[in-house]
Amino acid sequence: MKTIKRILVIGSGPIIIGQAAEFDYAGTQACLALREEGYEVVLVNSNPATIMTDANIADKVYIEPLTTEFVERILKLERIDAILPNLGGQTGLNLAIELYNKGILDKLGVILLGTSVEAIEKAEDRELFKNLMEELHEPIAPSAIIHNEKEALEAVKEIGYPIIIRPAYTLGGSGGGRAENEAEYLEIVNSGLLMSPVNQCLVEQDISGYKEIEYEVIRDKDDNAMVICTMENFDPVGVHTGDSIVFAPAQTLTHHDIAMLRNSSLKIISALGIEGGCNVQFALDPFSDQYYVIEVNPRVSRSSALASKATGYPIAKITAKIAIGKTLDEIDHPIIPGQKAFREPVVDYVVTKIPRWPFDKFSSADRRLGTQMKATGEVMALARNLEASLLKAVRSLELGIDSLHLESLKKKKDVELSQLMSKPTDERLFVIAEAMRRGFSIEDVYQLTRIDRFFLNKIKHIIELEKSSDVAQQKYYGLPDSIVGSHTLKPSYKRVDGSGGEFESDVAYFYSSYEEENESIVSTKKKIIVLGSGPIRIGQGVEFDYATVHCIQAIQSQGYEAIIINNNPETVSTDFEIADKLYFEPLTHEDVMHIVRLEKPEGVIVQFGGQTAINLAEGLQKEGVTILGTRLEDINRAEDREQFTETLIKLDIKQPEGASAMNEEALIEIAERIGYPVLIRPSFVLGGQSMKIITSTQELHEHVETLSFKHPVLIDRYVSGIEVEVDAICDGTTVLIPGIMEHIERAGVHSGDSMAVYPPQNLDVKIQEKIVNITTKLALGLNTVGMMNIQFIVHKDDVYVIEVNPRASRTVPFMSKVTGIQMAQVATCAMLGIPIDYPSGLGAEVNGVHVKAPVFSFAKLRSVDTYLSPEMKSTGEVMGSDHTLEKALYKAFIASGHTFNETGKVLLTVADKYKEEVLPMAQRLSMLGFELLATENTAEFLNNHQIPAVVISKVNESDIDILDIIRSHELNFIINTVSGDTQAFSDGFMIRRVAAEQGVPLFTSLDTARVLINVLESRMFSPWSLEERR
């Protein structure tokens, strides 16, 4: 074996449904572990929002598209010796396999570390996996491998309905599902074959109702193997494990069951030759010993992050060390001093994971859960019993509920509850609780759900405790004070030590319990508590975890003890090695105050935990807690419309005309007074939730139903123009502006869904000076200490302020990496009273052009309209950097998953009001050689202007209509503008949905389409006659 010096670690790319921040955590651990062993580490990832892509995590960091083209260049440039492929999720794994299959690794003499390609293919390729299981005499459900519709129809004749479809080499169950009839079956099969990079699906007998069990296992080259964690899904088989509530360790298995599945998982991992972490999923018949192997993930997975945080055993770190040839019996144990890593963790508590779904953002989405994952993130809770663990996890979801009470269910009839229970949805846990309060028996609920009676008994116990007068029992089993009432009991804190108390451990990782012994010893050091951002969801992603980690590092650098409270198992901030103390607890007033009273910190930092932490500030201050940074009164001046308007008037700063309303009547009166179109914005929300541009009173009446008037609803005159964004840091005197970002999409698209460019390309010096002047006045006028984010509209020569966020925003990681200014650390130091060590004003412009581009997960969320609006819809982001705007944009488009041929067909469906604007774009596309297809009115308009366009039929107007064209996969991309009719079954909606499901790039913003054409022109050459030049 050649000498290895330089190792390339491949990241997982942007956050999407099925692949979230767990790979930031895993990749960060791997890079640090390899450097600890003396290797030079080069990292490639396209996601700027992560700790993983910080310059100090690897020796060299490339934020580039994750394609063979770009990675091959890095392999050559950096003279890479080996690749670590199994810590970047399905994206990293698939990319490594593609490099191998194309012969690139052989050509460059690069070896794959850890699990071999043969082993990966045996686990990922459905046919090879099926053959191996048969060789091992490991049972799998009756199944067949299919590559086309004909094979699919032949397979179902043997297997029968209902049937499960599982595409090969995909993440989060993408393209898969459960079908009960031929129409459903063929739709899912075609989707699955499209999503699978090897055009292959496994179709198998539906075994819904079996228990779903996961074994997280690890193995080294010497065949030392062990089980890290067993996990049991609350939902029976049929719901993707990423969408199921999960308990660890497994709760309902007998000793015989545990041993049987343990033997099976270890036999499988050994036969595959896995080296590192691996996840094995089983289906177990609740009434017999019969089990089936569902699948094996030959890599660190979402479940690995959960198992790592559940047990304290860092699977990714140990996997990286195994990959370089170390064995479990020679690696030091990560949390038990004096022991080796070849020791199975022991837990003496119950862990609960509950997914966080985006249905509060997408009310039209199908809430039913199946084999294709829909959750954007998850929470985890630890407690001494299942009831308390479950209730802690519910409190952590931040849905405005702290128990198993869902207000909307109280109006449902019993028959409706029965119907709701019979299908898995995100609300089924709460439906079961409501049904039990009404007298449904455990047997009634079991027959409807097939959820194990053990779990149903636990829910019933919680319901019974709600009516109890025994306060000690209520608190021991996790009931919140909102149900229990006032009392004098205090929680104690237990340590996660990996050995169930058998060995001493100094790991400062704690969870609460209402028991006597407290294991969290309070130090005499001055300390600061940082509130994390909770689960990843649309509007509040991994960017806030990035800022939280940097905040912790700054606190430690100033000699304070840094304490983090958070509940997200996927993130770097909840790695117990990051802060001096980690409390894995819900981010609620009650739970946070218990820790504050114990630790007595100098103060609490809320600026980096998104809206989650900001919303806790007022309650904490009322309890006498010091909120570090911007004062609460000034936070409210930024968040409260009337106070904010007064501040802008006082500072002589323009904003679009508007006001705030506390009821529907006032909202309509204001809209009619200032004139349509108007922009509706609820206050104290994240991700632009319920934000919308409204063009008429009728549309406003319809939108009011989605609004809550708990806080004022803001209404502004909509001003069209260039949207600009700035992050600023202030210490009370100095105002540092690291850079100005210009959005590609005009105002009206949420900033999180816009492409942002640094440095700005279309703002002259005078406009930039105005922006800097306004930012400085606002930072000082709002008495900002720490960070703030401001969004502007530039209309002609006027600069208007749209809004100010008195906290860190999602652009902090992007701007930190682009400018080299560690913004969260500078802001934290300012909060601790240390002056900013930069001159006031705009930071020096850095080289190159840098583009932040959004990434969406629309294919996973059926019934969600994909048009861009003031309400945020993206789940993640990528970055493209180069010497010119067009090259940076090209990288951003490629990194976000778009591929464009240099010839082909483009579909245009454009509303009348945009036809003049689209005309020069169509002309340019035609000059580039693209064939233009358009619906009748658009085609007539183009042809009348001497731009050739082929007419295609609207939806259901002929045997081959526009939807058939999209499904034919002949289109390069689609430009589709919204006419104002956004109701669910309009033609435009159907076009956008089919495009999302078929993987055809579609642009609803003409601004995005325009820069795409710029990119295409920069990469292609058009013939240009002498006459045309004159």
Secondary structure, 3 states (H helix, E strand, C coil): CCCCCEEEEECCCCCECCECCHHHHHHHHHHHHHHHCCCEEEEEECCCCCCCCCCCCCCEEEECCCCHHHHHHHHHHHCCCEEECCCCHHHHHHHHHHHHHCCHHHHHCCEECCCCHHHHHHHHCHHHHHHHHHHCCCCCCCEEEECCHHHHHHHHHHHCCCEEEEECCCCCCCCCEEECCHHHHHHHHHHHHHHCCCCCEEEEECCCCCEEEEEEEEECCCCCEEEEEEEEECCCCCCCHHHCCEEECCCCCCHHHHHHHHHHHHHHHHHHCCCEEEEEEEEECCCCCCEEEEEEECCCCHHHHHHHHHHCCCHHHHHHHHHCCCCCCCCECCCCCCCECCCCCECCCEEEEEEECCCCCCCCCCCECCCCCCCCEEEEEEECCHHHHHHHHHHHCCCCCCCCCCHHHHHCCHHHHHHHHHCCECCHHHHHHHHHHCCCCHHHHHHHHCCCHHHHHHHHHHHHHHCCCCHHHHHHCCCCHHHHCCCCCCCEEEECCCECCCCCCCCCEEEEECCCCCCCCCCCCCEEEEECCCCCECCECHHHHHHHHHHHHHHHHCCCEEEEEECCCCCCCCCCCCCCEEEECCCCHHHHHHHHHHHCCCEEECCCCHHHHHHHHHHHHHCCCCEECCCHHHHHHHHCHHHHHHHHHHHCCCCCCEEEECCHHHHHHHHHHHCCCEEEEECCCCCCCCCEEECCHHHHHHHHCCCCCCCCEEEEECCCCEEEEEEEEECCCCEEECCEEEECCCCCCCHHHCCEEECCCCCCHHHHHHHHHHHHHHHHHCCCCEEEEEEEEEECCEEEEEEEECCCCCCHHHHHHHHCCCHHHHHHHHHCCCCCCCCCEECCCCCCEEEEEEECCHHHCCCCCCCCCCCCCCCEEEEEEECCHHHHHHHHHHHCCCCCCCCCEEEEECCHHHHHHHHHHHHHHHHCCCEEEECHHHHHHHHHCCCCCEECECCCCCCCEHHHHHHCCCEEEEEECCCCCCCCCCHHHHHHHHHHHHCCCEECCHHHHHHHHHHHHHHCCCCCCHHHHC
